[in-house]
Amino acid sequence: MIIISGSSLVTSEYDVDILITTSINGYKFDVPYTFYFDGNKVYIYQYALHKHTVDKKVDVKFDNTVFRILIGTEIGVIENYVKNPPNLFICFERTSYPSKFFYRKAQMWIGAQVSKTNVFGHIIYNNVVNRMLFSVNANEGVIFEGTGVVVLDDSLIFSNMKKGSFESHDKPG
């Protein structure tokens, strides 16, 4: 399973199963599943067909993989991380306050530690999408944080399938 978070323009470079995006302007919905976050809700599409609108905690199952979507204040509820943890948490927030940005970031990091499950966060801060992946391993902490495109593969780590994409987070030698 390949998950891309970012612009739909890069989907042609991979065999994408899920696109996570904050903009559907000009998007042709040519990916099997799209998670579109408008700043308040997550809209789930199967190709161009709108399937669900999510505005609270929900588990989504694809094949043998379960994702838990957390939006806004749901990110800070510890029970959302410890009760029946999924394969990956996908979190969404929108803010223009730096304190809220760092608060949600800390909550996601703690969520990864207590659930022993990676957390993939998306915070729209001052209209810029910040993506971050928090590891279950305390010595790794934040695997990635930035505003660029993120590619996750079946093992839910950075993919190095194509030249120019992110390398694996393993430390060299």
Number of C-alpha atoms within 10 A of each C-alpha: 14 17 23 23 24 21 17 23 10 14 18 10 9 13 13 21 17 23 26 23 20 21 13 14 7 8 12 11 16 16 19 15 22 29 21 18 24 16 16 14 17 23 17 22 20 16 15 15 12 12 12 12 14 16 16 15 16 13 14 12 12 11 6 6 12 15 17 21 25 25 26 19 12 18 27 19 12 15 14 19 25 16 9 10 18 20 18 19 26 20 23 25 26 22 17 13 11 10 10 15 18 12 14 22 23 15 15 27 23 21 26 26 20 15 20 19 20 26 28 26 26 27 26 21 16 13 12 13 22 20 21 22 27 26 24 21 14 13 7 13 16 18 18 18 15 12 16 12 18 23 23 21 16 11 10 17 20 22 20 15 14 10 7 7 13 17 14 14 13 10 6 5 3
